[in-house]
């Protein structure tokens, strides 16, 4: 490659051009622009979810639009509480005379509440995206145009203040980043969070308990569910693969460092029950997900659905157990009905008796 010698004038021109390029994205914009904020992040094959908005703070001009784009299989909301001092709960007790389930999604959380024209001009108005996700009926994106200077705080009603964000709206004379620069910053923040995940996984693996021997010579095996550290949630079983024999017992327990509810569910080839039982305008939580099935203790076989019901770190229960029945050797897969699409799947490898 031939080197080119630049004159002093040429060098000055290059420096001016580079300086212009560096600030071009920050110049005030004449036309309204749309800024993208990614809602959540995940690595499904590693069972990693990050409960955050990317970027967490975005600065825009009056008249610009922010588009929140769903970026994981985990459900989220984008919610501006306005002058509310307490966030509305995600779930409520069902009150209909003969409800199909004891719990419903709170309509304030599950359904959109938006101002006219999707325009927000004050910090006292309650605004909600409704449930965002990748399943049918859930929003993939949410747009809001800001028409007045101010600092607008929002959070996720599913994950609370842990997942919070800010939109700072400024006047047209203020220099701000371009939409492309903001998007790049969001990707950089995701990469930084994902770089923390291997250390969190190592900590989670340290909680795995070795099997203990029972009086009859069988073993009791232990599996921990999930692990939370900061905004990182591991949607995994620890260990995810476990060798067992007929007569052995397996005990699943929520990790002490876990913030999310989970289930332990063996489908045995049956269709997966959905989370929601829709009876418009109400969204009931499916009892097949909520409650343990079958209700009486039985040994685990390769026929029918076995479900722990909701294992909840706040309301309980937090453990589930099954004895391996006299079944043919081979893999026996199971999953979490809430987070299987985020990678929370496990396998019992049944060995000969």
C-alpha positions as a Markdown table, in Angstrom:
| # | Residue | x | y | z |
|---|---|---|---|---|
| 1 | Unk | 0.0 | 0.0 | 0.0 |
| 2 | Unk | 1.4 | 3.4 | -1.0 |
| 3 | Unk | 1.5 | 6.0 | 1.8 |
| 4 | Unk | 0.1 | 9.5 | 0.9 |
| 5 | Unk | 1.7 | 12.5 | 2.4 |
| 6 | Unk | -0.9 | 15.1 | 3.4 |
| 7 | Unk | -0.2 | 18.8 | 3.4 |
| 8 | Unk | -1.0 | 20.9 | 6.5 |
| 9 | Unk | -4.1 | 22.4 | 4.8 |
| 10 | Unk | -5.3 | 18.9 | 3.8 |
| 11 | Unk | -4.8 | 17.6 | 7.4 |
| 12 | Unk | -6.7 | 20.6 | 8.7 |
| 13 | Unk | -9.6 | 19.8 | 6.3 |
| 14 | Unk | -9.6 | 16.2 | 7.4 |
| 15 | Unk | -9.7 | 17.2 | 11.1 |
| 16 | Unk | -12.6 | 19.5 | 10.4 |
| 17 | Unk | -14.5 | 16.8 | 8.5 |
| 18 | Unk | -13.9 | 14.3 | 11.3 |
| 19 | Unk | -15.1 | 16.8 | 13.9 |
| 20 | Unk | -18.2 | 17.4 | 11.9 |
| 21 | Unk | -18.9 | 13.7 | 11.6 |
| 22 | Unk | -18.4 | 13.1 | 15.3 |
| 23 | Unk | -21.0 | 15.8 | 16.2 |
| 24 | Unk | -23.4 | 15.3 | 13.3 |
| 25 | Unk | -25.5 | 12.8 | 15.2 |
| 26 | Unk | -25.8 | 15.2 | 18.1 |
| 27 | Unk | -27.1 | 18.2 | 16.2 |
| 28 | Unk | -30.6 | 19.5 | 16.8 |
| 29 | Unk | -33.1 | 17.9 | 14.4 |
| 30 | Unk | -35.6 | 19.8 | 12.4 |
| 31 | Unk | -37.9 | 16.8 | 11.8 |
| 32 | Unk | -39.2 | 14.5 | 14.6 |
| 33 | Unk | -37.3 | 11.3 | 14.9 |
| 34 | Unk | -38.0 | 7.8 | 16.4 |
| 35 | Unk | -35.7 | 6.3 | 19.0 |
| 36 | Unk | -35.7 | 2.6 | 19.7 |
| 37 | Unk | -35.4 | 1.1 | 23.2 |
| 38 | Unk | -35.1 | -2.6 | 23.5 |
| 39 | Unk | -37.3 | -4.3 | 26.2 |
| 40 | Unk | -35.3 | -7.0 | 27.9 |
| 41 | Unk | -32.6 | -9.2 | 26.5 |
| 42 | Unk | -31.9 | -12.9 | 26.5 |
| 43 | Unk | -29.7 | -15.8 | 25.4 |
| 44 | Unk | -32.1 | -18.7 | 25.0 |
| 45 | Unk | -29.5 | -21.5 | 24.5 |
| 46 | Unk | -27.9 | -20.4 | 27.8 |
| 47 | Unk | -31.1 | -19.7 | 29.7 |
| 48 | Unk | -30.1 | -16.1 | 30.4 |
| 49 | Unk | -32.7 | -13.2 | 30.7 |
| 50 | Unk | -31.8 | -9.6 | 31.5 |
| 51 | Unk | -34.6 | -7.6 | 33.0 |
| 52 | Unk | -33.8 | -4.1 | 31.8 |
| 53 | Unk | -34.5 | -1.5 | 29.1 |
| 54 | Unk | -31.7 | -0.9 | 26.6 |
| 55 | Unk | -30.6 | 1.8 | 26.9 |
| 56 | Unk | -32.0 | 2.6 | 30.3 |
| 57 | Unk | -32.0 | 6.3 | 29.7 |
| 58 | Unk | -32.7 | 8.1 | 26.4 |
| 59 | Unk | -32.7 | 11.8 | 25.7 |
| 60 | Unk | -34.9 | 13.1 | 22.9 |
| 61 | Unk | -36.3 | 16.4 | 21.6 |
| 62 | Unk | -39.9 | 17.6 | 22.0 |
| 63 | Unk | -42.0 | 15.9 | 19.3 |
| 64 | Unk | -39.7 | 12.9 | 19.0 |
| 65 | Unk | -41.1 | 9.3 | 19.4 |
| 66 | Unk | -39.7 | 6.4 | 21.5 |
| 67 | Unk | -40.4 | 3.0 | 20.2 |
| 68 | Unk | -40.0 | 0.2 | 22.8 |
| 69 | Unk | -39.4 | -3.1 | 21.0 |
| 70 | Unk | -39.8 | -6.4 | 22.7 |
| 71 | Unk | -36.5 | -8.2 | 22.8 |
| 72 | Unk | -37.0 | -11.4 | 24.7 |
| 73 | Unk | -39.6 | -14.2 | 25.3 |
| 74 | Unk | -40.2 | -13.0 | 28.8 |
| 75 | Unk | -43.3 | -10.8 | 29.2 |
| 76 | Unk | -42.8 | -7.1 | 30.1 |
| 77 | Unk | -44.7 | -3.8 | 30.2 |
| 78 | Unk | -43.7 | -0.2 | 29.7 |
| 79 | Unk | -45.6 | 1.7 | 32.3 |
| 80 | Unk | -45.5 | 5.4 | 33.3 |
| 81 | Unk | -47.1 | 5.6 | 36.8 |
| 82 | Unk | -47.8 | 9.3 | 36.5 |
| 83 | Unk | -49.0 | 10.7 | 39.8 |
| 84 | Unk | -49.6 | 7.1 | 41.2 |
| 85 | Unk | -47.5 | 6.4 | 44.2 |
| 86 | Unk | -47.8 | 2.6 | 44.1 |
| 87 | Unk | -47.6 | 0.5 | 41.0 |
| 88 | Unk | -50.8 | -1.6 | 40.2 |
| 89 | Unk | -50.3 | -5.3 | 40.9 |
| 90 | Unk | -49.9 | -7.7 | 38.0 |
| 91 | Unk | -52.4 | -10.2 | 39.3 |
| 92 | Unk | -55.7 | -9.9 | 41.2 |
| 93 | Unk | -58.0 | -12.4 | 42.9 |
| 94 | Unk | -60.9 | -13.4 | 40.5 |
| 95 | Unk | -64.3 | -12.0 | 41.7 |
| 96 | Unk | -66.7 | -13.4 | 39.1 |
| 97 | Unk | -69.5 | -15.7 | 40.5 |
| 98 | Unk | -67.9 | -18.8 | 39.0 |
| 99 | Unk | -64.5 | -17.9 | 37.7 |
| 100 | Unk | -62.5 | -20.6 | 35.9 |
| 101 | Unk | -59.4 | -19.6 | 37.9 |
| 102 | Unk | -58.7 | -17.9 | 41.2 |
| 103 | Unk | -56.4 | -15.4 | 39.6 |
| 104 | Unk | -56.7 | -12.9 | 36.8 |
| 105 | Unk | -54.3 | -10.4 | 35.1 |
| 106 | Unk | -55.0 | -6.9 | 36.4 |
| 107 | Unk | -56.6 | -5.1 | 33.5 |
| 108 | Unk | -54.5 | -2.0 | 34.4 |
| 109 | Unk | -51.4 | -4.1 | 33.8 |
| 110 | Unk | -52.5 | -6.4 | 31.0 |
| 111 | Unk | -54.1 | -4.0 | 28.6 |
| 112 | Unk | -52.9 | -0.7 | 27.0 |
| 113 | Unk | -53.8 | 2.6 | 28.5 |
| 114 | Unk | -52.6 | 5.3 | 26.1 |
| 115 | Unk | -53.4 | 9.0 | 25.7 |
| 116 | Unk | -55.0 | 10.3 | 22.5 |
| 117 | Unk | -52.7 | 10.0 | 19.5 |
| 118 | Unk | -50.2 | 8.1 | 21.7 |
| 119 | Unk | -48.9 | 11.6 | 22.7 |
| 120 | Unk | -47.6 | 12.3 | 26.2 |
| 121 | Unk | -47.2 | 15.9 | 27.4 |
| 122 | Unk | -47.0 | 15.7 | 31.2 |
| 123 | Unk | -45.5 | 13.5 | 33.9 |
| 124 | Unk | -48.7 | 13.0 | 35.8 |
| 125 | Unk | -50.6 | 10.8 | 33.3 |
| 126 | Unk | -50.7 | 7.0 | 33.8 |
| 127 | Unk | -49.6 | 5.3 | 30.5 |
| 128 | Unk | -49.2 | 1.5 | 30.0 |
| 129 | Unk | -48.2 | -0.6 | 27.0 |
| 130 | Unk | -50.1 | -3.6 | 28.2 |
| 131 | Unk | -48.4 | -7.0 | 28.2 |
| 132 | Unk | -45.5 | -7.2 | 25.7 |
| 133 | Unk | -44.3 | -10.5 | 24.5 |
| 134 | Unk | -43.9 | -12.9 | 21.6 |
| 135 | Unk | -47.1 | -14.9 | 22.0 |
| 136 | Unk | -50.4 | -14.3 | 20.3 |
| 137 | Unk | -52.2 | -11.3 | 21.6 |
| 138 | Unk | -49.1 | -9.7 | 23.1 |
| 139 | Unk | -47.6 | -6.5 | 21.8 |
| 140 | Unk | -44.3 | -6.6 | 20.0 |
| 141 | Unk | -43.7 | -2.8 | 20.2 |
| 142 | Unk | -45.1 | 0.3 | 21.9 |
| 143 | Unk | -44.8 | 3.9 | 20.6 |
| 144 | Unk | -45.1 | 7.1 | 22.5 |
| 145 | Unk | -44.5 | 10.6 | 21.2 |
| 146 | Unk | -43.5 | 13.2 | 23.8 |
| 147 | Unk | -44.8 | 16.7 | 23.4 |
| 148 | Unk | -43.4 | 18.6 | 26.4 |
| 149 | Unk | -40.0 | 19.0 | 28.1 |
| 150 | Unk | -39.6 | 16.9 | 31.2 |
| 151 | Unk | -38.2 | 13.7 | 32.8 |
| 152 | Unk | -40.5 | 10.7 | 32.3 |
| 153 | Unk | -39.8 | 7.6 | 34.4 |
| 154 | Unk | -41.2 | 4.2 | 33.5 |
| 155 | Unk | -41.0 | 0.6 | 34.8 |
| 156 | Unk | -42.1 | -2.9 | 34.1 |
| 157 | Unk | -45.2 | -4.1 | 36.1 |
| 158 | Unk | -44.0 | -7.7 | 35.7 |
| 159 | Unk | -40.6 | -7.1 | 37.2 |
| 160 | Unk | -41.0 | -4.0 | 39.3 |
| 161 | Unk | -38.5 | -1.2 | 40.0 |
| 162 | Unk | -35.6 | -3.5 | 39.2 |
| 163 | Unk | -36.6 | -2.9 | 35.5 |
| 164 | Unk | -36.9 | 0.9 | 35.2 |
| 165 | Unk | -36.1 | 3.4 | 32.6 |
| 166 | Unk | -36.1 | 7.2 | 31.9 |
| 167 | Unk | -37.0 | 9.4 | 28.9 |
| 168 | Unk | -35.5 | 12.9 | 29.2 |
| 169 | Unk | -37.3 | 15.3 | 26.8 |
| 170 | Unk | -35.4 | 18.5 | 26.0 |
| 171 | Unk | -35.9 | 21.5 | 23.8 |
| 172 | Unk | -34.8 | 21.7 | 20.1 |
| 173 | Unk | -31.7 | 23.8 | 20.9 |
| 174 | Unk | -30.1 | 21.0 | 23.0 |
| 175 | Unk | -27.6 | 18.7 | 21.2 |
| 176 | Unk | -28.5 | 15.0 | 21.6 |
| 177 | Unk | -27.4 | 11.7 | 20.2 |
| 178 | Unk | -28.9 | 10.4 | 17.0 |
| 179 | Unk | -31.3 | 7.4 | 16.9 |
| 180 | Unk | -28.5 | 5.2 | 15.5 |
| 181 | Unk | -26.2 | 6.2 | 18.3 |
| 182 | Unk | -28.8 | 5.5 | 21.0 |
| 183 | Unk | -29.5 | 2.1 | 19.4 |
| 184 | Unk | -25.8 | 1.3 | 19.5 |
| 185 | Unk | -25.6 | 2.3 | 23.1 |
| 186 | Unk | -28.4 | -0.1 | 23.9 |
| 187 | Unk | -26.6 | -2.9 | 22.2 |
| 188 | Unk | -23.4 | -2.0 | 24.1 |
| 189 | Unk | -25.3 | -2.2 | 27.4 |
| 190 | Unk | -26.7 | -5.6 | 26.4 |
| 191 | Unk | -23.2 | -6.9 | 25.7 |
| 192 | Unk | -22.0 | -5.6 | 29.0 |
| 193 | Unk | -24.8 | -7.4 | 30.9 |
| 194 | Unk | -24.2 | -10.6 | 28.9 |
| 195 | Unk | -20.5 | -10.5 | 29.8 |
| 196 | Unk | -21.5 | -10.7 | 33.5 |
| 197 | Unk | -23.6 | -13.8 | 32.9 |
| 198 | Unk | -20.8 | -16.5 | 33.0 |
| 199 | Unk | -19.8 | -15.5 | 36.5 |
| 200 | Unk | -23.5 | -15.7 | 37.6 |
| 201 | Unk | -23.8 | -19.1 | 36.1 |
| 202 | Unk | -20.7 | -20.3 | 38.0 |
| 203 | Unk | -22.2 | -19.0 | 41.3 |
| 204 | Unk | -25.5 | -20.8 | 40.4 |
| 205 | Unk | -23.7 | -24.1 | 39.8 |
| 206 | Unk | -22.1 | -24.0 | 43.2 |
| 207 | Unk | -25.5 | -24.4 | 44.8 |
| 208 | Unk | -26.0 | -27.9 | 43.3 |
| 209 | Unk | -26.3 | -30.5 | 46.1 |
| 210 | Unk | -24.9 | -34.0 | 45.6 |
| 211 | Unk | -27.3 | -36.9 | 45.8 |
| 212 | Unk | -27.9 | -38.6 | 49.2 |
| 213 | Unk | -28.4 | -42.3 | 49.7 |
| 214 | Unk | -31.6 | -43.6 | 51.2 |
| 215 | Unk | -32.0 | -46.6 | 53.6 |
| 216 | Unk | -33.2 | -48.9 | 50.8 |
| 217 | Unk | -30.2 | -48.1 | 48.6 |
| 218 | Unk | -32.0 | -45.6 | 46.3 |
| 219 | Unk | -30.8 | -42.0 | 45.9 |
| 220 | Unk | -32.4 | -38.7 | 46.5 |
| 221 | Unk | -31.3 | -36.2 | 43.9 |
| 222 | Unk | -31.6 | -32.4 | 44.1 |
| 223 | Unk | -32.3 | -29.8 | 41.4 |
| 224 | Unk | -32.3 | -26.0 | 42.0 |
| 225 | Unk | -34.6 | -23.8 | 40.0 |
| 226 | Unk | -33.4 | -20.5 | 38.6 |
| 227 | Unk | -30.9 | -18.0 | 39.9 |
| 228 | Unk | -31.0 | -14.2 | 40.1 |
| 229 | Unk | -28.2 | -11.7 | 40.4 |
| 230 | Unk | -29.0 | -8.0 | 39.9 |
| 231 | Unk | -30.9 | -7.7 | 36.6 |
| 232 | Unk | -29.8 | -11.1 | 35.4 |
| 233 | Unk | -32.2 | -14.0 | 35.8 |
| 234 | Unk | -31.0 | -17.5 | 34.9 |
| 235 | Unk | -34.0 | -19.5 | 33.5 |
| 236 | Unk | -32.3 | -22.9 | 34.1 |
| 237 | Unk | -32.5 | -26.0 | 36.1 |
| 238 | Unk | -29.3 | -26.8 | 38.0 |
| 239 | Unk | -28.3 | -29.4 | 36.9 |
| 240 | Unk | -30.2 | -29.4 | 33.7 |
| 241 | Unk | -29.4 | -33.1 | 33.0 |
| 242 | Unk | -29.6 | -35.7 | 35.8 |
| 243 | Unk | -29.1 | -39.5 | 35.7 |
| 244 | Unk | -31.6 | -41.4 | 37.8 |
| 245 | Unk | -32.9 | -44.9 | 38.3 |
| 246 | Unk | -36.3 | -46.3 | 39.0 |
| 247 | Unk | -37.0 | -45.9 | 42.7 |
| 248 | Unk | -34.8 | -42.8 | 43.1 |
| 249 | Unk | -36.4 | -39.5 | 44.3 |
| 250 | Unk | -35.9 | -36.1 | 42.7 |
| 251 | Unk | -36.5 | -32.9 | 44.8 |
| 252 | Unk | -36.8 | -29.6 | 43.0 |
| 253 | Unk | -36.4 | -26.4 | 45.0 |
| 254 | Unk | -36.3 | -22.8 | 44.1 |
| 255 | Unk | -32.9 | -21.3 | 44.4 |
| 256 | Unk | -32.5 | -19.1 | 47.5 |
| 257 | Unk | -31.1 | -16.5 | 45.0 |
| 258 | Unk | -34.1 | -16.8 | 42.7 |
| 259 | Unk | -36.7 | -14.0 | 42.2 |
| 260 | Unk | -38.9 | -15.6 | 39.6 |
| 261 | Unk | -41.8 | -18.1 | 39.9 |
| 262 | Unk | -41.3 | -21.4 | 38.0 |
| 263 | Unk | -42.9 | -24.8 | 37.4 |
| 264 | Unk | -41.6 | -28.3 | 37.0 |
| 265 | Unk | -43.7 | -29.9 | 34.3 |
| 266 | Unk | -43.5 | -33.3 | 32.5 |
| 267 | Unk | -45.7 | -33.2 | 29.4 |
| 268 | Unk | -45.0 | -36.7 | 28.2 |
| 269 | Unk | -46.0 | -35.7 | 24.7 |
| 270 | Unk | -49.1 | -33.9 | 25.7 |
| 271 | Unk | -49.8 | -30.3 | 24.4 |
| 272 | Unk | -48.4 | -27.6 | 26.6 |
| 273 | Unk | -51.2 | -25.8 | 28.6 |
| 274 | Unk | -51.3 | -22.0 | 27.9 |
| 275 | Unk | -50.7 | -19.5 | 30.7 |
| 276 | Unk | -53.9 | -17.6 | 30.0 |
| 277 | Unk | -57.6 | -18.6 | 29.8 |
| 278 | Unk | -59.1 | -15.7 | 27.9 |
| 279 | Unk | -62.7 | -14.9 | 28.6 |
| 280 | Unk | -62.9 | -11.3 | 27.2 |
| 281 | Unk | -62.5 | -8.8 | 28.6 |
| 282 | Unk | -60.8 | -10.9 | 31.4 |
| 283 | Unk | -57.6 | -12.9 | 31.2 |
| 284 | Unk | -57.6 | -15.7 | 33.8 |
| 285 | Unk | -54.5 | -17.6 | 34.8 |
| 286 | Unk | -54.8 | -21.2 | 33.7 |
| 287 | Unk | -55.4 | -23.5 | 36.7 |
| 288 | Unk | -53.4 | -26.2 | 34.8 |
| 289 | Unk | -50.4 | -24.0 | 35.3 |
| 290 | Unk | -51.2 | -22.7 | 38.8 |
| 291 | Unk | -51.8 | -26.0 | 40.5 |
| 292 | Unk | -50.1 | -29.3 | 41.1 |
| 293 | Unk | -51.3 | -32.2 | 38.9 |
| 294 | Unk | -51.9 | -35.0 | 39.6 |
| 295 | Unk | -53.1 | -33.9 | 43.1 |
| 296 | Unk | -52.3 | -37.2 | 44.8 |
| 297 | Unk | -48.7 | -38.4 | 45.1 |
| 298 | Unk | -47.8 | -40.9 | 42.5 |
| 299 | Unk | -44.6 | -42.2 | 40.9 |
| 300 | Unk | -43.4 | -40.5 | 37.8 |
| 301 | Unk | -44.1 | -42.4 | 34.6 |
| 302 | Unk | -44.0 | -41.7 | 30.9 |
| 303 | Unk | -47.8 | -41.2 | 30.6 |
| 304 | Unk | -49.9 | -38.1 | 31.4 |
| 305 | Unk | -48.9 | -34.6 | 32.6 |
| 306 | Unk | -47.1 | -34.1 | 35.9 |
| 307 | Unk | -47.0 | -30.5 | 37.1 |
| 308 | Unk | -45.6 | -28.9 | 40.2 |
| 309 | Unk | -48.0 | -26.0 | 39.9 |
| 310 | Unk | -46.6 | -22.5 | 40.5 |
| 311 | Unk | -43.5 | -22.5 | 42.7 |
| 312 | Unk | -43.3 | -19.0 | 44.0 |
| 313 | Unk | -40.5 | -17.4 | 46.0 |
| 314 | Unk | -42.9 | -15.0 | 47.6 |
| 315 | Unk | -46.1 | -16.9 | 48.2 |
| 316 | Unk | -44.9 | -20.5 | 48.1 |
| 317 | Unk | -44.7 | -23.4 | 47.7 |
| 318 | Unk | -41.1 | -23.6 | 46.8 |
| 319 | Unk | -40.4 | -27.3 | 46.4 |
| 320 | Unk | -41.7 | -30.3 | 44.4 |
| 321 | Unk | -40.7 | -33.9 | 44.4 |
| 322 | Unk | -41.3 | -37.1 | 42.5 |
| 323 | Unk | -40.2 | -40.7 | 42.8 |
| 324 | Unk | -39.1 | -42.3 | 39.5 |
| 325 | Unk | -41.5 | -45.1 | 38.6 |
| 326 | Unk | -40.5 | -48.5 | 37.0 |
| 327 | Unk | -40.2 | -47.0 | 33.5 |
| 328 | Unk | -38.1 | -47.9 | 30.5 |
| 329 | Unk | -34.6 | -46.4 | 30.3 |
| 330 | Unk | -34.0 | -43.2 | 28.3 |
| 331 | Unk | -34.4 | -39.4 | 28.4 |
| 332 | Unk | -37.4 | -37.9 | 30.2 |
| 333 | Unk | -37.7 | -34.2 | 29.4 |
| 334 | Unk | -39.4 | -31.6 | 31.5 |
| 335 | Unk | -39.7 | -27.8 | 31.4 |
| 336 | Unk | -40.9 | -24.7 | 33.2 |
| 337 | Unk | -44.3 | -23.6 | 31.7 |
| 338 | Unk | -43.5 | -20.0 | 32.3 |
| 339 | Unk | -40.0 | -19.9 | 30.9 |
| 340 | Unk | -39.5 | -22.8 | 28.5 |
| 341 | Unk | -39.2 | -20.4 | 25.6 |
| 342 | Unk | -36.4 | -18.6 | 27.5 |
| 343 | Unk | -34.5 | -21.9 | 27.7 |
| 344 | Unk | -35.7 | -23.4 | 30.9 |
| 345 | Unk | -35.8 | -27.1 | 30.0 |
| 346 | Unk | -34.4 | -30.1 | 31.8 |
| 347 | Unk | -33.9 | -33.8 | 31.3 |
| 348 | Unk | -33.9 | -36.8 | 33.5 |
| 349 | Unk | -31.9 | -39.6 | 32.0 |
| 350 | Unk | -33.4 | -42.8 | 33.3 |
| 351 | Unk | -30.9 | -45.6 | 33.6 |
| 352 | Unk | -31.7 | -49.3 | 33.9 |
| 353 | Unk | -32.8 | -50.4 | 37.4 |
